[in-house]
Amino acid sequence: MRDTITIFTVPGLYGSGTRHWQTRWEKLYGFSRIEQNDWDNPEYSKWDKLFCQKLAESGSNQVILVAHSLGCHLILKSFIHVNQWIKGIFFVAPPDLKSTTIKKDLYSFHIDTPYRVDVPAYLIYSENDPFASAEYSEKLGHIFGLHTINIGKHGHINSDSDIGNWDEGYALFKRLIRQIP
């Protein structure tokens, strides 16, 4: 195992397009993406298989994950199987899987037994996210022991949020990095 830091982005439903801050961070900072075969029809078991495979192939035991939307739930549900590689997690805009605004069945990503994430981890959320209320985001952060940060009103913190490279988010990400031993 290598002990050099490897940073992966983990997009959510429909992936992250060219205008999305995750894609921009990949280009600006050299992060790698954990790809899925079908971004439009997520199934936890299939996404988990590719996620775990990519982590194992990385050869690194110093992985930092930058997740958006459903990618957050993928990591939360998979964490106990891959935690030996993970040193930090940056969760952004995890959706409420029971939200009626989501037009997909995402129940396979539901976690029956919550636990505390035992690595430095931030959960960043927006007050007006159409897929998760502020109360939901705060509760999720509390349940999993995540440092939860409200960044105001930025929708789903995606391409539609008009945040460009999302420099504010990158500053928060760098703050998380400084907390990783």
Backbone bond lengths (Angstrom), bond angles and torsions (degrees), N, CA, C in turn:
res aa  C-N    CA-C-N  psi(-1)  N-CA   C-N-CA  omega(-1)  CA-C   N-CA-C  phi
1 M - - - 1.464 - - 1.525 110.82 -
2 R 1.308 115.25 136.35 1.459 120.79 174.74 1.519 108.86 -82.72
3 D 1.311 116.77 149.26 1.455 119.45 177.00 1.530 111.32 -108.18
4 T 1.327 116.84 18.39 1.458 120.04 174.28 1.526 109.33 -84.40
5 I 1.311 115.75 148.82 1.463 120.66 -178.06 1.527 110.14 -73.32
6 T 1.318 115.36 134.15 1.459 123.60 174.17 1.512 107.18 -122.63
7 I 1.337 116.80 129.98 1.463 120.69 -179.14 1.516 109.33 -114.86
8 F 1.341 114.73 124.19 1.459 121.93 178.49 1.519 110.27 -115.22
9 T 1.333 116.19 138.59 1.459 120.48 167.20 1.516 107.19 -90.14
10 V 1.338 115.28 146.39 1.459 121.69 -179.59 1.533 107.03 -130.79
11 P 1.339 117.09 91.38 1.465 120.10 -179.74 1.524 112.53 -67.73
12 G 1.309 114.25 171.92 1.455 121.07 178.64 1.516 111.93 -110.13
13 L 1.304 115.22 -155.82 1.460 123.35 179.85 1.523 110.59 -49.04
14 Y 1.310 117.13 131.87 1.476 126.38 -179.21 1.531 113.70 72.43
15 G 1.323 118.43 3.21 1.457 121.09 179.08 1.519 111.68 72.60
16 S 1.310 116.86 -168.70 1.467 122.83 178.54 1.522 108.13 -124.02
17 G 1.321 115.68 116.70 1.461 121.24 -177.41 1.515 113.40 -74.27
18 T 1.327 115.80 -174.94 1.465 121.69 -174.23 1.523 113.00 -64.81
19 R 1.334 118.63 -27.22 1.465 121.27 -179.61 1.532 113.03 -89.32
20 H 1.310 117.24 -7.41 1.468 121.73 -176.39 1.530 109.98 -71.80
21 W 1.324 116.35 143.38 1.469 120.62 -179.44 1.522 111.99 -59.36
22 Q 1.348 119.67 -31.89 1.473 119.65 178.89 1.530 110.39 -63.38
23 T 1.312 116.58 -44.94 1.462 120.91 178.93 1.520 110.23 -63.01
24 R 1.313 116.52 -41.00 1.467 120.62 178.18 1.522 110.84 -63.70
25 W 1.343 117.66 -41.45 1.464 120.74 178.55 1.524 110.77 -64.34
26 E 1.332 116.42 -37.04 1.464 118.93 177.57 1.528 110.14 -59.53
27 K 1.317 116.81 -43.27 1.471 120.98 -179.01 1.524 111.74 -73.53
28 L 1.331 116.99 -42.09 1.462 120.64 -176.96 1.526 113.23 -72.63
29 Y 1.339 116.64 -39.18 1.463 120.17 -169.83 1.532 114.06 -117.33
30 G 1.339 117.49 1.18 1.459 120.34 176.00 1.513 115.52 77.61
31 F 1.327 117.59 19.95 1.468 119.95 177.12 1.530 109.10 -70.17
32 S 1.323 116.73 154.43 1.459 122.54 176.31 1.522 109.57 -105.88
33 R 1.311 116.42 151.75 1.465 121.76 -178.79 1.524 110.68 -100.97
34 I 1.309 115.37 140.80 1.458 120.14 168.84 1.528 106.09 -89.24
35 E 1.314 115.35 109.05 1.467 121.94 -176.26 1.528 111.25 -84.92
36 Q 1.317 114.52 156.26 1.459 122.58 173.24 1.529 108.17 -124.28
37 N 1.316 116.91 152.99 1.462 120.71 178.91 1.523 112.44 -73.18
38 D 1.324 116.90 -29.43 1.463 120.21 -177.31 1.520 109.11 -140.89
39 W 1.338 115.75 94.97 1.458 120.86 -179.75 1.522 111.96 -71.12
40 D 1.320 117.67 -23.73 1.464 121.59 -172.99 1.526 114.18 -87.19
41 N 1.318 117.28 -20.51 1.471 121.51 -178.06 1.523 109.44 -130.89
42 P 1.329 116.14 74.93 1.467 119.21 -173.72 1.528 113.22 -71.15
43 E 1.316 113.89 135.54 1.460 122.27 171.17 1.524 105.88 -130.34
44 Y 1.309 116.01 125.05 1.461 119.54 -174.45 1.527 112.29 -52.87
45 S 1.319 118.59 -48.33 1.469 119.96 -174.66 1.526 111.66 -60.17
46 K 1.319 117.60 -38.33 1.467 120.65 179.11 1.531 111.28 -72.37
47 W 1.332 116.16 -43.99 1.465 119.14 178.55 1.526 110.48 -64.17
48 D 1.325 116.79 -41.86 1.467 121.42 -179.71 1.522 110.91 -61.05
49 K 1.305 117.40 -42.28 1.465 121.29 -179.02 1.534 110.75 -58.98
50 L 1.330 117.13 -48.09 1.463 120.62 -179.99 1.532 111.60 -68.47
51 F 1.330 116.40 -37.82 1.466 121.85 177.93 1.525 110.29 -60.14
52 C 1.332 116.49 -52.69 1.473 120.93 -179.23 1.527 111.60 -63.38
53 Q 1.316 116.44 -38.85 1.466 121.17 179.00 1.525 110.53 -61.78
54 K 1.316 117.20 -44.81 1.468 121.16 -178.99 1.530 110.78 -64.71
55 L 1.333 116.96 -41.47 1.465 119.63 178.23 1.523 110.93 -62.80
56 A 1.321 116.97 -44.60 1.463 120.81 179.93 1.531 111.12 -63.93
57 E 1.331 116.60 -41.50 1.462 121.23 -179.34 1.529 112.56 -67.73
58 S 1.310 116.81 -24.15 1.467 119.69 -177.70 1.524 111.49 -64.24
59 G 1.315 116.81 -27.68 1.454 120.60 -179.44 1.517 113.41 70.11
60 S 1.326 117.12 11.90 1.461 121.32 -177.47 1.523 110.85 -108.88
61 N 1.313 116.09 140.97 1.464 120.21 172.37 1.527 109.59 -108.04
62 Q 1.322 116.07 21.63 1.469 123.38 -179.50 1.533 108.91 -131.09
63 V 1.333 117.62 57.09 1.463 122.33 -175.37 1.528 110.30 -92.76
64 I 1.324 114.78 135.16 1.459 122.08 172.25 1.522 106.78 -117.73
65 L 1.324 115.93 131.15 1.458 121.48 -176.71 1.519 110.80 -108.49
66 V 1.330 115.59 138.27 1.459 123.10 178.00 1.522 105.87 -120.45
67 A 1.324 116.09 99.36 1.465 121.25 -171.67 1.520 112.34 -106.37
68 H 1.331 115.33 146.48 1.462 121.27 173.26 1.516 109.00 -127.51
69 S 1.328 115.26 139.29 1.456 124.63 170.94 1.537 111.82 54.04
70 L 1.325 118.10 -123.43 1.459 120.67 -176.29 1.528 111.97 -63.19
71 G 1.335 117.40 -23.39 1.463 120.33 174.52 1.523 111.87 -57.98
72 C 1.346 116.47 -30.20 1.473 120.64 177.02 1.525 110.41 -63.48
73 H 1.320 116.10 -44.82 1.471 119.96 -179.28 1.529 111.29 -68.77
74 L 1.331 117.17 -35.01 1.463 120.20 175.29 1.528 109.31 -57.48
75 I 1.318 116.50 -48.86 1.471 120.49 -179.09 1.520 111.06 -64.71
76 L 1.323 117.16 -45.78 1.464 119.42 -179.00 1.524 111.80 -59.21
77 K 1.322 116.56 -42.14 1.467 119.18 -178.45 1.533 111.42 -74.11
78 S 1.318 117.98 -30.88 1.469 122.24 -176.95 1.522 113.45 -89.39
79 F 1.312 117.51 -15.74 1.464 122.10 -168.08 1.530 113.99 -51.56
80 I 1.302 118.35 -44.36 1.468 119.23 -176.11 1.529 112.38 -65.92
81 H 1.345 117.25 -16.68 1.468 120.79 178.29 1.523 112.75 -93.91
82 V 1.343 116.87 -16.14 1.470 120.27 -174.92 1.523 113.06 -126.10
83 N 1.316 117.26 6.04 1.466 119.91 -172.43 1.528 113.63 -60.94
84 Q 1.323 118.57 -19.77 1.465 119.97 179.47 1.528 111.76 -65.00
85 W 1.324 118.38 -20.45 1.465 121.78 -179.74 1.524 112.63 -97.71
86 I 1.330 117.76 -20.79 1.462 122.39 -168.04 1.531 111.56 -89.89
87 K 1.333 116.22 130.07 1.467 122.01 177.58 1.519 112.66 -113.04
88 G 1.345 117.99 -15.85 1.454 121.23 179.20 1.516 110.10 -171.22
89 I 1.348 115.23 153.08 1.465 119.77 -178.76 1.523 109.67 -139.54
90 F 1.321 114.93 134.60 1.458 123.92 177.79 1.531 106.27 -114.99
91 F 1.337 116.40 98.93 1.462 122.51 -179.50 1.525 109.12 -91.43
92 V 1.337 117.90 130.97 1.457 121.47 179.26 1.533 109.71 -128.93
93 A 1.326 115.39 121.65 1.467 123.89 172.94 1.524 114.99 55.88
94 P 1.342 118.05 53.37 1.464 117.60 175.49 1.530 109.85 -66.47
95 P 1.312 117.97 130.53 1.468 119.99 -178.48 1.527 111.46 -78.45
96 D 1.313 114.57 156.20 1.463 120.83 170.96 1.522 105.76 -78.29
97 L 1.317 117.67 112.97 1.462 121.38 -175.51 1.523 112.71 -62.20
98 K 1.326 117.43 -15.13 1.469 121.73 178.34 1.526 112.27 -97.03
99 S 1.326 116.97 3.41 1.461 121.18 -177.64 1.525 111.10 -62.77
100 T 1.300 116.30 134.83 1.472 120.34 178.25 1.523 111.71 -76.87
101 T 1.326 118.14 -11.83 1.466 120.17 177.81 1.526 112.26 -79.86
102 I 1.318 117.52 -14.16 1.463 121.21 175.79 1.518 107.55 -88.37
103 K 1.297 116.11 124.04 1.468 121.27 -174.59 1.527 112.78 -97.31
104 K 1.304 116.94 24.58 1.471 122.49 178.35 1.523 108.90 -127.20
105 D 1.321 115.81 152.09 1.461 120.82 174.10 1.529 107.56 -84.97
106 L 1.308 115.44 108.88 1.463 120.87 -177.42 1.527 112.02 -111.11
107 Y 1.315 116.62 17.36 1.462 120.28 -174.34 1.530 112.55 -59.52
108 S 1.309 118.41 -28.58 1.470 119.51 -178.76 1.535 111.88 -62.34
109 F 1.324 117.83 -16.79 1.467 122.12 178.52 1.531 112.29 -90.58
110 H 1.328 116.96 -3.72 1.465 121.48 -179.44 1.525 110.39 -67.03
111 I 1.323 116.10 142.26 1.468 122.08 179.02 1.522 108.49 -106.84
112 D 1.312 116.05 121.83 1.467 120.67 -178.58 1.522 112.54 -74.78
113 T 1.327 117.41 -39.50 1.453 121.14 -176.33 1.528 109.80 -123.71
114 P 1.322 117.38 99.49 1.470 119.85 179.47 1.534 111.78 -65.58
115 Y 1.310 116.80 160.65 1.453 124.16 -178.96 1.524 107.38 -149.20
116 R 1.302 117.78 172.03 1.467 122.79 178.15 1.532 109.02 -91.30
117 V 1.309 116.88 128.96 1.462 121.60 174.48 1.524 106.88 -73.81
118 D 1.327 116.68 126.29 1.462 120.65 -171.78 1.532 114.03 -103.50
119 V 1.331 116.14 26.68 1.463 121.16 172.94 1.535 106.98 -128.07
120 P 1.326 118.73 160.01 1.463 119.06 175.66 1.531 109.97 -56.66
121 A 1.332 115.83 128.47 1.467 119.62 -176.53 1.525 110.31 -151.53
122 Y 1.325 115.26 134.23 1.461 122.55 175.68 1.516 108.90 -110.66
123 L 1.323 115.58 143.15 1.459 121.83 169.56 1.530 106.15 -116.67
124 I 1.329 116.17 113.75 1.454 122.47 -179.17 1.522 107.71 -101.03
125 Y 1.336 116.74 131.24 1.461 118.75 179.19 1.516 111.31 -140.83
126 S 1.325 114.03 163.18 1.458 123.03 -179.87 1.527 108.91 -113.02
127 E 1.327 115.71 143.45 1.467 121.15 -178.88 1.523 113.54 -66.08
128 N 1.318 117.35 -24.60 1.467 119.52 -176.88 1.528 112.34 -118.95
129 D 1.311 116.28 34.73 1.465 121.22 176.17 1.527 108.05 -66.48
130 P 1.330 119.24 123.94 1.462 120.51 -179.36 1.527 113.77 -69.37
131 F 1.338 116.94 -12.80 1.461 120.75 -176.62 1.523 114.11 -107.67
132 A 1.332 117.32 -2.11 1.472 120.47 178.99 1.518 109.66 -161.66
133 S 1.299 116.07 130.38 1.464 120.27 176.35 1.531 109.26 -75.01
134 A 1.318 115.34 160.60 1.463 120.03 175.54 1.528 109.72 -60.11
135 E 1.317 116.99 -38.79 1.481 121.25 179.46 1.525 110.55 -61.75
136 Y 1.338 116.70 -42.91 1.459 120.09 178.48 1.534 109.98 -61.16
137 S 1.329 116.60 -47.11 1.467 121.02 -177.75 1.523 111.36 -61.67
138 E 1.324 117.04 -44.53 1.468 121.23 177.98 1.533 110.92 -61.41
139 K 1.323 116.21 -43.17 1.472 120.56 -179.47 1.532 110.76 -65.24
140 L 1.330 116.29 -44.20 1.467 119.80 178.85 1.528 110.40 -60.02
141 G 1.320 116.10 -45.51 1.467 119.87 178.15 1.521 112.06 -59.52
142 H 1.326 116.10 -43.20 1.470 120.49 -180.00 1.531 111.12 -63.95
143 I 1.321 117.03 -46.02 1.467 121.41 -177.98 1.527 111.45 -58.73
144 F 1.324 116.77 -42.79 1.466 120.54 -175.79 1.533 113.51 -94.36
145 G 1.327 117.43 -0.12 1.455 121.10 177.66 1.520 113.59 73.08
146 L 1.328 116.79 35.52 1.457 122.17 -178.35 1.522 110.68 -95.63
147 H 1.315 117.16 144.58 1.464 121.28 173.65 1.532 105.97 -73.39
148 T 1.318 116.97 112.28 1.458 122.24 -171.28 1.525 110.64 -101.08
149 I 1.349 115.74 130.08 1.466 121.86 -174.85 1.523 110.49 -128.78
150 N 1.323 115.81 123.04 1.460 123.63 176.10 1.530 107.33 -90.32
151 I 1.343 117.39 122.13 1.472 119.93 -178.96 1.534 112.25 -104.31
152 G 1.327 117.30 16.88 1.461 119.67 178.57 1.516 111.84 91.86
153 K 1.303 116.46 -146.70 1.465 121.43 -174.49 1.530 110.79 -105.88
154 H 1.330 114.96 98.27 1.469 121.85 179.88 1.515 111.63 -133.53
155 G 1.345 117.45 28.59 1.461 119.91 178.39 1.519 111.60 57.98
156 H 1.325 115.99 -136.25 1.467 121.49 -177.94 1.541 111.95 -88.76
157 I 1.309 116.62 11.95 1.477 122.77 179.49 1.535 109.17 52.44
158 N 1.314 114.36 56.07 1.464 121.06 -178.34 1.522 110.02 -137.46
159 S 1.318 117.85 -161.88 1.469 122.18 -178.98 1.522 112.08 -58.83
160 D 1.323 117.03 -35.80 1.461 121.32 -179.29 1.528 112.78 -70.87
161 S 1.319 117.57 -13.48 1.465 121.90 -177.13 1.526 112.84 -79.88
162 D 1.321 117.83 -7.87 1.462 122.86 178.10 1.536 111.46 55.13
163 I 1.347 115.81 51.12 1.463 120.67 -178.54 1.531 112.60 -110.90
164 G 1.328 116.61 4.93 1.465 120.32 177.21 1.513 112.52 55.97
165 N 1.324 116.61 -125.98 1.473 121.54 -179.98 1.524 112.40 -76.51
166 W 1.308 117.28 -6.47 1.461 125.43 -177.87 1.534 111.18 52.12
167 D 1.327 113.75 62.39 1.468 120.78 -179.76 1.522 112.22 -60.74
168 E 1.340 117.81 -35.72 1.467 121.56 177.15 1.531 110.03 -59.18
169 G 1.319 115.88 -42.98 1.460 120.49 178.33 1.518 112.41 -65.70
170 Y 1.336 115.98 -39.64 1.456 118.67 179.88 1.525 111.16 -66.28
171 A 1.323 116.96 -34.46 1.471 120.13 175.64 1.529 110.07 -63.45
172 L 1.332 117.49 -40.29 1.469 120.98 176.17 1.522 110.58 -65.65
173 F 1.329 117.02 -40.47 1.463 121.40 178.41 1.531 110.15 -60.79
174 K 1.332 117.52 -44.30 1.468 120.58 178.58 1.522 110.78 -63.23
175 R 1.330 117.42 -34.67 1.466 120.50 176.29 1.533 109.91 -63.76
176 L 1.327 116.84 -41.75 1.469 120.28 176.39 1.527 110.38 -61.36
177 I 1.320 117.28 -45.07 1.476 121.53 -178.64 1.528 110.56 -56.22
178 R 1.322 117.37 -39.34 1.460 120.71 -179.01 1.535 112.24 -65.96
179 Q 1.334 117.48 -18.78 1.465 121.12 179.90 1.520 113.56 -89.33
180 I 1.321 116.15 -5.98 1.460 119.98 -177.69 1.530 109.06 -85.37
181 P 1.335 116.21 124.05 1.471 119.04 -178.52 1.529 112.42 -67.98
